[in-house]
């Protein structure tokens, strides 16, 4: 962290005190009442360790281009393409993968087309559909909180003429449950080829499960799949904003006019492009962070379960615990204990999402949980 502070200081970025005053609260938005830097930040599924020294140095070195539009391109599109064994024309950059979801909405849900997904999942995709006056079919989760793939297939086939896009978040956010590889295969084999299946893999690097498979090979096989990824999670660049889509060339060409990442005056800044090139070189060495995250998740879940609370199975860097009352009623109590927790995710109003932080942050969370919530006897 000292190295990070030094690098950011060299870049001329404001002090941590200034940032704390400027940064919105993950829970309430009232930044004036929070000492942001001192909080345990378990609300937004971030990498609590931040970017590596190599990534910070890449940003520091790129700072000399901060005042230029026509800076030398570091080859980020080519680097992403090479990492996935696809062509550069299969890649589209965005200011975070959420922008890519918005682009997909604008391209594939135009003229009041229908989006098909599950309920509960990452809600931004539904919000974008609502804003563009598209319809949405939300298939409920199964009783064990898994994605109902047969239900999605039925919804697509029943409404085929109207369906413009299928959305799958894998692992799902906010539940953390994976969609097994055989079910992804079943979905793609049963959805008509002219209907894009968008698979959001923002948290794929945290998964260590034999039934999980990344979907990139479907793009290489020219299937009707769009895969989105982000540098906000494992790479530790959430505040820098860079995500991307991998898809058929013709679909990328349709999406490109709506995205901000394919030109130097767009929404993707010079620092994050250079940072991402450095981060890609380290993605294969992420085992330690993943293992540490998994161990802390299992330890925390075990403590909450022993305390009497139900926790959803998760394979990501977050989990959900049923607190038995509306999440909004306890969020401020956690803040008073120095912990930022996840927002409410209707219709699962009593399920609190907790991101995996550092060992100290998780210890503070468990202590706060036991101070706020009563034990439940089974």
C-alpha positions as CSV (number, residue, x, y, z in Angstrom):
1,X,0.0,0.0,0.0
2,X,2.9,2.4,0.6
3,X,4.1,1.7,-2.9
4,X,0.7,2.5,-4.2
5,X,0.5,5.7,-2.3
6,X,3.9,6.8,-3.6
7,X,3.0,6.0,-7.2
8,X,-0.3,7.8,-7.0
9,X,1.5,10.8,-5.4
10,X,3.9,10.9,-8.3
11,X,0.9,11.0,-10.6
12,X,-0.4,14.0,-8.8
13,X,-3.6,12.3,-7.6
14,X,-5.2,13.9,-4.5
15,X,-4.4,12.7,-1.0
16,X,-6.4,9.9,0.6
17,X,-8.0,12.5,2.8
18,X,-9.2,14.5,-0.2
19,X,-10.4,11.3,-1.9
20,X,-12.4,10.3,1.2
21,X,-14.2,13.6,1.0
22,X,-15.0,13.2,-2.7
23,X,-15.8,9.6,-3.0
24,X,-19.5,8.5,-2.8
25,X,-20.5,6.0,-0.1
26,X,-21.1,2.5,-1.4
27,X,-24.2,2.4,0.8
28,X,-25.7,5.9,1.4
29,X,-23.9,8.4,-0.8
30,X,-23.4,10.7,2.2
31,X,-19.6,11.1,2.0
32,X,-19.4,13.9,4.6
33,X,-20.3,11.6,7.4
34,X,-17.9,8.8,6.6
35,X,-14.2,8.4,7.1
36,X,-14.0,6.4,3.9
37,X,-10.4,5.2,4.2
38,X,-10.9,3.8,7.7
39,X,-14.0,1.8,6.7
40,X,-14.0,-2.0,5.9
41,X,-15.2,-1.7,2.3
42,X,-17.3,-4.8,1.7
43,X,-20.0,-3.3,-0.5
44,X,-18.9,-3.4,-4.1
45,X,-17.0,-6.7,-4.8
46,X,-13.7,-4.9,-5.3
47,X,-10.2,-6.4,-5.0
48,X,-9.2,-5.1,-1.6
49,X,-5.4,-5.4,-2.3
50,X,-5.4,-3.0,-5.3
51,X,-3.3,-3.2,-8.4
52,X,0.2,-4.7,-8.3
53,X,3.4,-2.7,-8.3
54,X,3.9,-3.5,-12.0
55,X,0.5,-2.1,-12.9
56,X,1.0,1.0,-10.8
57,X,4.4,1.6,-12.5
58,X,2.7,1.3,-15.9
59,X,0.2,4.0,-14.9
60,X,3.0,6.2,-13.6
61,X,5.0,5.8,-16.8
62,X,1.9,6.6,-18.9
63,X,1.2,9.8,-16.9
64,X,3.4,11.8,-19.3
65,X,0.6,11.4,-21.8
66,X,-2.2,12.6,-19.6
67,X,-2.4,16.0,-21.4
68,X,-2.4,14.4,-24.9
69,X,-5.2,13.1,-27.1
70,X,-2.9,11.4,-29.6
71,X,-0.8,9.3,-27.2
72,X,0.9,6.1,-28.4
73,X,-1.4,3.2,-28.2
74,X,0.0,0.5,-25.8
75,X,-1.7,-2.3,-27.8
76,X,-4.4,-3.1,-25.3
77,X,-6.8,-4.5,-27.9
78,X,-4.1,-6.7,-29.3
79,X,-3.0,-7.9,-25.9
80,X,-6.6,-8.8,-24.9
81,X,-7.1,-10.6,-28.2
82,X,-3.9,-12.6,-27.8
83,X,-4.8,-13.6,-24.2
84,X,-8.1,-15.1,-25.5
85,X,-6.7,-16.5,-28.8
86,X,-9.1,-14.3,-30.9
87,X,-8.5,-11.5,-33.4
88,X,-8.4,-7.8,-32.5
89,X,-11.6,-7.3,-34.5
90,X,-13.3,-9.6,-32.0
91,X,-12.6,-7.1,-29.1
92,X,-14.5,-3.9,-28.1
93,X,-13.4,-1.7,-25.2
94,X,-15.7,0.1,-22.8
95,X,-15.4,2.2,-19.7
96,X,-16.0,-0.8,-17.5
97,X,-17.9,-3.9,-18.6
98,X,-21.1,-2.1,-17.5
99,X,-20.8,0.2,-20.4
100,X,-20.6,-2.9,-22.7
101,X,-23.9,-4.0,-21.2
102,X,-25.4,-0.7,-22.1
103,X,-24.1,-0.9,-25.6
104,X,-25.6,-4.4,-26.0
105,X,-28.9,-2.9,-24.9
106,X,-28.7,-0.1,-27.5
107,X,-27.8,-2.5,-30.3
108,X,-29.8,-5.6,-29.7
109,X,-32.8,-4.3,-27.8
110,X,-33.7,-1.5,-30.1
111,X,-37.3,-1.3,-31.4
112,X,-38.7,-2.6,-28.2
113,X,-37.1,-6.0,-28.3
114,X,-37.1,-8.3,-25.3
115,X,-34.3,-9.1,-22.8
116,X,-34.4,-12.6,-21.2
117,X,-32.5,-13.2,-17.9
118,X,-33.0,-14.4,-14.4
119,X,-34.2,-12.7,-11.2
120,X,-32.0,-12.2,-9.2
121,X,-29.0,-11.0,-11.2
122,X,-26.9,-7.9,-12.0
123,X,-29.7,-5.3,-12.2
124,X,-28.0,-2.8,-14.5
125,X,-28.8,-4.8,-17.6
126,X,-32.5,-4.5,-16.7
127,X,-32.2,-0.8,-15.9
128,X,-30.7,-0.2,-19.3
129,X,-33.5,-2.1,-21.0
130,X,-36.1,-0.1,-19.0
131,X,-34.5,3.2,-20.0
132,X,-34.7,2.2,-23.7
133,X,-38.3,1.0,-23.4
134,X,-37.4,-2.6,-24.1
135,X,-39.3,-5.4,-22.4
136,X,-37.7,-7.9,-20.1
137,X,-38.6,-11.5,-19.1
138,X,-37.2,-12.3,-15.7
139,X,-37.0,-16.0,-14.9
140,X,-37.0,-16.7,-11.2
141,X,-34.0,-18.4,-9.6
142,X,-34.4,-22.1,-8.7
143,X,-35.0,-23.0,-5.0
144,X,-31.3,-23.6,-4.5
145,X,-30.6,-20.1,-6.0
146,X,-29.2,-21.5,-9.3
147,X,-29.9,-20.0,-12.7
148,X,-32.9,-21.8,-14.3
149,X,-31.5,-22.6,-17.7
150,X,-34.5,-24.7,-18.9
151,X,-36.7,-21.8,-17.9
152,X,-34.7,-19.3,-19.9
153,X,-34.7,-21.6,-22.9
154,X,-38.5,-21.9,-22.7
155,X,-38.9,-18.1,-22.4
156,X,-36.7,-17.6,-25.5
157,X,-38.5,-20.2,-27.6
158,X,-41.9,-19.0,-26.5
159,X,-41.1,-15.4,-27.3
160,X,-38.6,-15.9,-30.1
161,X,-39.9,-13.3,-32.5
162,X,-39.5,-10.6,-29.8
163,X,-36.3,-11.7,-28.0
164,X,-33.2,-9.6,-28.8
165,X,-30.8,-10.6,-26.1
166,X,-30.2,-13.3,-23.4
167,X,-28.2,-12.3,-20.4
168,X,-26.3,-14.7,-18.1
169,X,-24.0,-13.5,-15.3
170,X,-21.6,-16.4,-14.5
171,X,-20.8,-16.5,-11.6
172,X,-24.0,-14.7,-10.9
173,X,-24.0,-11.4,-9.1
174,X,-25.1,-11.0,-6.3
175,X,-25.6,-14.6,-5.5
176,X,-22.1,-16.0,-6.4
177,X,-23.5,-19.2,-7.9
178,X,-22.0,-20.5,-11.1
179,X,-23.9,-21.8,-14.1
180,X,-22.2,-25.2,-14.8
181,X,-20.5,-25.7,-18.1
182,X,-23.0,-28.3,-19.3
183,X,-25.9,-26.0,-18.7
184,X,-24.2,-23.2,-20.6
185,X,-23.7,-25.6,-23.5
186,X,-27.4,-26.6,-23.3
187,X,-28.4,-22.9,-23.4
188,X,-26.3,-22.1,-26.4
189,X,-27.3,-25.2,-28.3
190,X,-31.0,-24.4,-27.8
191,X,-31.2,-20.7,-28.4
192,X,-31.6,-19.7,-32.0
193,X,-28.3,-18.6,-33.7
194,X,-29.6,-15.1,-34.4
195,X,-30.2,-14.4,-30.7
196,X,-27.1,-13.2,-28.9
197,X,-26.3,-14.8,-25.6
198,X,-24.4,-12.3,-23.4
199,X,-22.3,-14.1,-20.8
200,X,-21.0,-11.7,-18.2
201,X,-17.8,-13.1,-16.7
202,X,-16.8,-10.2,-14.4
203,X,-15.9,-12.6,-11.6
204,X,-14.7,-15.7,-13.5
205,X,-11.1,-15.3,-12.2
206,X,-12.3,-16.1,-8.6
207,X,-13.9,-19.4,-9.5
208,X,-12.3,-22.7,-8.6
209,X,-14.9,-25.3,-9.4
210,X,-14.7,-28.3,-11.7
211,X,-18.1,-27.7,-13.2
212,X,-17.2,-24.1,-14.3
213,X,-15.9,-23.2,-17.7
214,X,-15.1,-19.9,-19.3
215,X,-17.2,-19.2,-22.4
216,X,-14.5,-17.7,-24.6
217,X,-14.2,-20.8,-26.8
218,X,-17.8,-20.3,-28.0
219,X,-16.6,-17.0,-29.6
220,X,-13.7,-18.7,-31.2
221,X,-16.2,-21.3,-32.6
222,X,-18.3,-18.4,-34.1
223,X,-21.3,-19.2,-31.9
224,X,-24.0,-16.7,-30.9
225,X,-22.1,-15.6,-27.8
226,X,-20.8,-12.3,-26.4
227,X,-18.5,-12.5,-23.4
228,X,-17.8,-9.5,-21.3
229,X,-14.9,-9.1,-18.9
230,X,-13.6,-6.3,-16.6
231,X,-10.4,-5.1,-15.1
232,X,-12.3,-3.9,-12.1
233,X,-12.2,-7.0,-10.0
234,X,-9.1,-9.3,-9.9
235,X,-6.9,-6.7,-11.6
236,X,-7.8,-4.1,-8.9
237,X,-8.7,-1.3,-11.3
238,X,-12.3,-0.6,-10.4
239,X,-11.8,3.2,-10.2
240,X,-10.0,3.3,-13.5
241,X,-12.8,1.9,-15.6
242,X,-12.0,-0.6,-18.3
243,X,-14.0,-3.6,-19.5
244,X,-14.4,-5.3,-22.9
245,X,-16.5,-7.5,-25.0
246,X,-15.4,-10.5,-27.1
247,X,-17.7,-11.5,-29.9
248,X,-18.2,-12.1,-33.6
249,X,-16.6,-9.5,-35.9
250,X,-20.0,-8.4,-37.3
251,X,-21.5,-7.9,-33.8
252,X,-18.5,-5.9,-32.7
253,X,-18.9,-3.7,-35.8
254,X,-22.5,-3.1,-34.8
255,X,-21.6,-2.3,-31.2
256,X,-18.5,-0.1,-31.9
257,X,-20.4,3.2,-32.7
258,X,-22.0,3.1,-29.3
259,X,-18.9,2.4,-27.2
260,X,-16.5,5.0,-25.9
261,X,-13.4,2.8,-25.8
262,X,-12.3,2.5,-29.4
263,X,-10.8,6.0,-29.9
264,X,-8.4,8.1,-27.8
265,X,-10.9,10.9,-27.0
266,X,-13.4,8.4,-25.6
267,X,-14.2,7.3,-22.1
268,X,-11.3,4.9,-21.6
269,X,-8.3,6.8,-20.4
270,X,-4.6,6.5,-21.2
271,X,-3.6,5.3,-17.7
272,X,-5.9,2.4,-17.6
273,X,-4.9,1.2,-21.1
274,X,-1.3,1.0,-20.1
275,X,-2.3,-0.5,-16.7
276,X,-4.4,-3.2,-18.4
277,X,-1.6,-4.3,-20.6
278,X,0.6,-4.9,-17.5
279,X,-2.3,-6.5,-15.7
280,X,-2.9,-9.1,-18.4
281,X,0.7,-10.3,-18.1
282,X,-0.1,-11.2,-14.4
283,X,-3.5,-12.7,-14.8
284,X,-2.0,-16.2,-15.0
285,X,-0.3,-15.6,-11.6
286,X,-3.6,-14.9,-9.7
287,X,-3.7,-18.1,-7.8
288,X,-2.6,-16.6,-4.5
289,X,-5.2,-13.9,-4.5
290,X,-7.9,-16.4,-5.5
291,X,-6.9,-18.8,-2.8
292,X,-6.7,-16.1,-0.2
293,X,-10.2,-14.8,-1.2
294,X,-11.6,-18.3,-1.2
295,X,-10.2,-19.2,2.2
296,X,-11.5,-15.9,3.8
297,X,-14.9,-16.5,2.2
298,X,-15.1,-20.1,3.6
299,X,-13.9,-19.0,7.0
300,X,-16.5,-16.1,7.2
301,X,-19.3,-18.3,6.0
302,X,-18.5,-20.9,8.5
303,X,-18.6,-18.4,11.4
304,X,-22.0,-17.0,10.2
305,X,-23.4,-20.5,9.8
306,X,-22.2,-21.5,13.3
307,X,-23.9,-18.3,14.5
308,X,-27.2,-19.7,13.1
309,X,-27.6,-17.9,9.7
310,X,-28.3,-19.2,6.3
311,X,-25.7,-18.4,3.6
312,X,-26.0,-19.0,-0.2
313,X,-23.3,-21.2,-1.7
314,X,-20.9,-19.0,-3.6
315,X,-17.9,-19.4,-5.9
316,X,-17.0,-15.7,-6.2
317,X,-15.5,-13.0,-4.1
318,X,-18.8,-12.3,-2.3
319,X,-21.6,-14.2,-0.7
320,X,-25.2,-13.5,0.6
321,X,-26.4,-14.2,4.1
322,X,-30.1,-14.1,5.1
323,X,-30.3,-11.8,8.1
324,X,-34.1,-12.2,8.5
325,X,-35.0,-8.5,8.1
326,X,-34.8,-5.8,5.5
327,X,-31.2,-5.1,4.6
328,X,-31.9,-1.3,4.6
329,X,-32.7,-1.5,8.4
330,X,-29.2,-2.7,9.3
331,X,-26.9,-1.0,6.8
332,X,-26.5,2.1,8.9
333,X,-25.7,-0.1,12.0
334,X,-22.9,-1.7,10.1
335,X,-21.6,1.8,9.1
336,X,-21.5,2.8,12.7
337,X,-19.3,-0.2,13.3
338,X,-17.0,0.9,10.5
339,X,-18.2,-1.6,7.8
340,X,-19.7,-0.8,4.4
341,X,-22.0,-3.7,3.3
342,X,-24.0,-4.4,0.1
343,X,-27.2,-2.7,-0.8
344,X,-30.6,-4.4,-0.9
345,X,-31.3,-6.6,-3.9
346,X,-35.1,-7.0,-4.4
347,X,-36.9,-9.3,-4.2
348,X,-34.3,-10.9,-1.9
349,X,-34.8,-8.0,0.6
350,X,-33.4,-9.9,3.6
351,X,-30.3,-11.2,2.0
352,X,-27.2,-9.2,2.7
353,X,-24.4,-9.3,0.1
354,X,-20.9,-9.2,1.6
355,X,-17.7,-8.7,-0.5
356,X,-14.6,-10.5,0.6
357,X,-12.0,-8.0,1.9
358,X,-8.7,-8.4,3.6
359,X,-8.4,-10.6,6.6
360,X,-8.7,-7.6,9.0
361,X,-11.8,-6.4,7.2
362,X,-13.5,-9.8,7.4
363,X,-12.6,-10.0,11.1
364,X,-14.2,-6.5,11.6
365,X,-17.3,-7.6,9.7
366,X,-17.8,-10.7,11.8
367,X,-17.4,-8.7,15.0
368,X,-19.9,-6.1,13.7
369,X,-22.3,-8.8,12.6
370,X,-22.3,-10.4,16.1
371,X,-22.7,-7.0,17.7
372,X,-25.7,-6.2,15.6
373,X,-27.5,-9.5,14.9
374,X,-28.6,-11.9,17.6
375,X,-27.5,-15.6,17.5
376,X,-30.1,-18.0,16.1
377,X,-30.5,-21.4,17.8
378,X,-31.2,-24.3,15.4
